[in-house]
C-alpha cells in the first residue's frame, strides 16, 4: 500500500534514527589503558593506605562503557603479567562487587605467565585500531616512548602529568600527532574543578599577571610506592606540573614564562636509598606580553609530608594588578571522623566512591571523572567527522597548548643540574623553542 506524507515521514524518521544509532555505535572508541598502577586500578603497594582504593582510570572507563560513551572493548597493558591475578581480584572486590560494573572481560597484557615485558602495550595494539583511545599512566620517564608509538599509530592519546620531561620530546609528540590526525592531550583534572575553572574566568578580569604561589605535597609513603622510578624523575615533574599547567592555562594568552631558577631540599629520600630531591621550588619570571610588566611565580612541591587529614596538601595564591585570589584546594569545608580512619578532610568533588541510594556508582559528576569523559567525548566527535583535534585546544590540555608547561619543568631540572643557575626559556613563532643557561 502507498504511504501518505505522514506515513512516509515516519518511515524516514525511523530509518534516520536507526542510521544515526548505527553511526554512533561505529564511532565509539575502544579504550586501552597503559599502566596498571594505583591511579588506574587502585592496586599497589600501599593501596590500603591511600584515598583511591578503587582507582580512578579503570573505574571511570568502565562506567563510561556502561553509559554508552566508549566502546565495549577495554584493555590494560602493564609491564608484568604476574600481577594481573591480584589486580583482577582487587578490581572485582572494589569495582564489580561494589558498583556492579563488570571487570572480568577487561583484556590484559602481557599474559599472566610473563614476568616482565615493558613493551606489552605493543602486543595490545593488535587488538585495537587507529582512532581508539590510549590512556597512559606510567612512570614519568616512560611517557615519551609509549605516547610516540600511540600517536604514530593513530591512537587518540591521553597522558598523565607530566606529558614528557623535555621540550624536544613534547614538540616531537605534537608534530607526530598532527601527522596522524590524532588527538593528544595531558590529563589535568584540575581544569575541571569548578573552583579552578571559575578562578581562571575571574583572572581574565584582574589585569596583568603579578604574582603566583602554589604548594602541593604528598606523604612519604608515596616515595615507597614510586621507589622503582622516583630517581628517574623528580617531584617537580610529578606534582608541580599540576599548578604550572593551571597557571599557564590562566595566563598564556597574555603573559609568558621567560626564565627559571630552581632550588631543592634533600635528605629523606636519599636516606631511604632513593637518589632524588625531597622538595623542589621553581621561581619563574614571567613577562606580560602587551605591557612588558614582569610577574613572578613560585611553584613548590614535596613528597616527604607527614600523614595528615588529606592525602595531598595543595593551595595557591594568585595576584593580578587588579586583584587577587586564594584557593585551599585540599580543604572544602567537609570533614569526617571515624573509628577506622580517624579525622579526614574529604573532597568528593574530585572523586566520589560512596554509592547513590540505589547502590550505583555516583562519581560521574566529579572533576576526576570529567577529565576523562571530556577527552572521550572529543574523540567521538572526531571519529564522527564533526570535529578535528585542533578544535579542542581551548577545551582540553592538548599537546600544542601545553608546551610552556614542559618548558618550565625542563628549565627547572636544568637549573637544578646546573647548581641553581638561571635558565632562560627561548621562544620562536610564539612557542618555546629552547633554553639558555646563564654562564
RADAVEN-V939234 format. One record per residue. N is the residue number from 0. PHI is phi in whole degrees, 0 to 359 (* if undefined). Layout:
# RADAVEN-V939234
n	phi
N	PHI
N	PHI
This chain:
# RADAVEN-V939234
n	phi
0	*
1	285
2	265
3	281
4	301
5	293
6	296
7	298
8	298
9	295
10	297
11	298
12	297
13	296
14	297
15	297
16	297
17	296
18	296
19	296
20	297
21	296
22	296
23	296
24	298
25	295
26	276
27	288
28	276
29	282
30	231
31	247
32	266
33	250
34	112
35	235
36	279
37	301
38	288
39	279
40	252
41	88
42	267
43	182
44	301
45	242
46	299
47	285
48	254
49	262
50	262
51	226
52	299
53	267
54	72
55	233
56	293
57	297
58	302
59	296
60	297
61	295
62	288
63	299
64	296
65	300
66	277
67	74
68	256
69	224
70	288
71	281
72	268
73	232
74	227
75	228
76	250
77	232
78	263
79	227
80	284
81	291
82	277
83	296
84	303
85	290
86	295
87	298
88	297
89	296
90	292
91	297
92	291
93	259
94	241
95	294
96	290
97	269
98	248
99	74
100	270
101	297
102	237
103	292
104	264
105	290
106	286
107	230
108	219
109	279
110	298
111	301
112	275
113	276
114	289
115	205
116	209
117	298
118	247
119	298
120	297
121	295
122	296
123	297
124	304
125	295
126	263
127	233
128	230
129	308
130	99
131	282
132	252
133	245
134	242
135	254
136	230
137	227
138	305
139	309
140	286
141	261
142	301
143	298
144	300
145	291
146	296
147	299
148	293
149	296
150	289
151	300
152	272
153	87
154	276
155	286
156	235
157	246
158	243
159	293
160	286
161	283
162	303
163	211
164	257
165	228
166	296
167	297
168	296
169	299
170	298
171	298
172	298
173	299
174	295
175	292
176	297
177	296
178	296
179	264
180	56
181	258
182	281
183	238
184	209
185	260
186	276
187	236
188	293
189	298
190	296
191	259
192	293
193	301
194	288
195	296
196	297
197	291
198	299
199	300
200	295
201	288
202	300
203	301
204	259
205	256
206	77
207	300
208	288
209	238
210	207
211	218
212	227
213	225
214	221
215	214
216	218
217	223
218	287
219	303
220	299
221	293
222	299
223	290
224	300
225	259
226	309
227	293
228	227
229	304
230	286
231	270
232	223
233	198
234	290
235	290
236	302
237	285
238	248
239	302
240	303
241	300
242	275
243	296
244	300
245	300
246	295
247	298
248	302
249	286
250	243
251	294
252	282
253	222
254	207
255	216
256	285
257	242
258	201
259	223
260	235
261	244
262	227
263	215
264	245
265	224
266	139
267	290
268	300
269	293
270	293
271	267
272	84
273	245
274	277
275	206
276	283
277	279
278	220
279	230
280	240
281	252
282	256
283	242
284	273
285	250
286	231
287	289
288	291
289	277
290	271
291	82
292	295
293	268
294	226
295	233
296	235
297	233
298	249
299	236
300	219
301	209
302	234
303	234
304	292
305	282
306	303
307	213
308	282
309	225
310	289
311	223
312	287
313	200
314	202
315	207
316	224
317	244
318	233
319	258
320	291
321	246
322	159
323	216
324	224
325	226
326	226
327	256
328	291
329	282
330	238
331	252
332	75
333	231
334	234
335	220
336	229
337	227
338	297
339	284
340	241
341	71
342	268
343	222
344	264
345	248
346	225
347	286
348	286
349	276
350	226
351	232
352	265
353	292
354	276
355	280
356	294
357	259
358	80
359	264
360	299
361	230
362	261
363	284
364	257
365	277
366	284
367	295
368	279
369	299
370	301
371	283
372	300
373	297
374	295
375	297
376	297
377	296
378	296
379	300
380	297
381	293
382	296
383	277
384	82
385	269
386	202
387	235
388	308
389	297
390	293
391	253
392	291
393	272
394	269
395	242
396	277
397	290
398	303
399	289
400	266
401	239
402	300
403	294
404	298
405	296
406	299
407	296
408	297
409	293
410	299
411	297
412	295
413	297
414	296
415	300
416	294
417	263
418	78
419	89
420	290
421	288
422	243
423	275
424	265
425	267
426	236
427	215
428	56
429	64
430	231
431	298
432	233
433	173
434	219
435	223
436	268
437	299
438	278
